[in-house]
Amino acid sequence: MSTTSSKNNWLIPIAFTNIYVIWGITFLAISFGLQGFPPFILSGFRFLVAGILMLGYLSAKGEKANSLGNWKKKRYYRNSHPYRWNRACGLGRTICDGF
């Protein structure tokens, strides 16, 4: 069994720290956001902001935006697993008060 080089071992604790901090901030922001917005509107706003940030990043890199026809071809995302899971989580947040 090969071992990883010792010069990159310090990256592992930093990666886990980033995961804990980023996820912690995300859950904190969701808990604050749910106090002012309904769950479906909050999750839609989160995806809208993430999409705008990604499009801005790609345009800053010089990538071309997809055509409207290409966006229409990718409508299948509406029925994909992540979208359904997000709707289920939003519905659960409307039903359960303990979240």
Secondary structure as the mmCIF struct_conf table of DSSP 4:
data_model
#
loop_
_struct_conf.conf_type_id
_struct_conf.id
_struct_conf.beg_label_comp_id
_struct_conf.beg_label_asym_id
_struct_conf.beg_label_seq_id
_struct_conf.end_label_comp_id
_struct_conf.end_label_asym_id
_struct_conf.end_label_seq_id
HELX_LH_PP_P HELX_LH_PP_P1 SER A 2 SER A 5
HELX_RH_3T_P HELX_RH_3T_P1 SER A 6 ASN A 8
TURN_TY1_P TURN_TY1_P1 ASN A 9 TRP A 10
HELX_RH_AL_P HELX_RH_AL_P1 LEU A 11 GLY A 33
TURN_TY1_P TURN_TY1_P2 LEU A 34 GLY A 36
BEND BEND1 PHE A 37 PHE A 37
HELX_RH_AL_P HELX_RH_AL_P2 PRO A 39 LYS A 61
TURN_TY1_P TURN_TY1_P3 GLY A 62 GLY A 62
HELX_LH_PP_P HELX_LH_PP_P2 GLU A 63 SER A 67
HELX_RH_AL_P HELX_RH_AL_P3 LEU A 68 LYS A 73
HELX_RH_3T_P HELX_RH_3T_P2 LYS A 74 ASN A 79
BEND BEND2 SER A 80 SER A 80
HELX_RH_AL_P HELX_RH_AL_P4 HIS A 81 ILE A 95
BEND BEND3 ASP A 97 ASP A 97
#
